[in-house]
Amino acid sequence: MKVRVDVRLRAAVLDPQGAAIRQALTDLGFDRVGEVRQGKVIELELDETDPAQARTTVEEMCRRLLANPVIEDYAITLPSTDPPH
C-alpha cells in the first residue's frame, strides 16, 4: 500500500525557506505571490493491506521520526480511503 505524508511547518512557526522562495519568485517577475510556505512530501510503500493498521503505523512513524511535533504538522493520505488530490 502506498501512503503519502505531507509535513509542513505550523502556521505560527517562521518559514525562512518559504520567504526565500517568495523573494526568488518576486525577482523572477511573479510579484502577485503572497505568503509561501515550504514543506516536504514523504511517500511510503507499506507491506500492509488494512487501511486502519496502515494509518496507525504511519502515525507512529510521524510521531517518532518523520515530523517534529513541536514545529510541524502532518497529513496522511491513504489511497484506499482518501480522495485523490
N, C-alpha and C positions, 0 to 999 in steps of 0.2 A: 504494500500500500504506500502510495506517495503522499507525503504530508508536507505542507508549506507552513513555515513560521515567519511572520513579519515582525521585526523588532524595531522599535522606534524610541527615541528619547521622549520622556514625559514632557508634557506641554510646558511645565514650569522650569525645565532644565534648558540652559542656553545651548544653542547648537552652532558652534563656530564653523563646522563644515557646511552646514546649510547656508550660513551667512556668506561664506566664501563662494559657494555655488551661485547664490543670488547675485553677488557682485560680478562674477565672471559672466553671467547671463546679461546683466546690465551693460557690461563692457562690450559685449557682442551685439548690442542693439536691442536686446529684449527688455525694454525698460518698463513694460507693463506687468512685470512679475512682482508679486507681493512676497510674503514670507516664504522661505524654503526650509523644509525640514528633511534631513537626510536620515536614512535608516538602512537596514540590511534585510535580505531575504535568505532564509536557510531552507533548502529542500532536502527532505529525508526520505529514504526508501526503507520502510519497515517490513519485517517479516511478520506481519500481523493481518488478520482478516476481520477482527472485531473492531468497529469504529470506536466504541466506547473505551476499549482497552488501549487502542492506539492513542486516543486523546489523553488518557491518564498517563501513559508512558511519556508522551511528548511534553505534557505539563511538567512532569518531574524533570525532564531534560532541561526545560526552560528555567525552572527554579534553581537547578544545580549548576548549569553551565551556560546555556545559550543566551540568557538575558540577565542583566544586572538589575535585580528588583528594586534597588534604591533609586535608579535614574531612568530605567527603561520599562516600557510596556510591550506586550507581545500579543499577537493574534495567531491562532492556529486554524488552518484550513485543511479539512479532510475532504477529498473529492467526493466520497460517497454520501456525505451528509450536508455539505455546504454548497451553495450555488457557485458556479464558476465565475471568475472575475473577468 
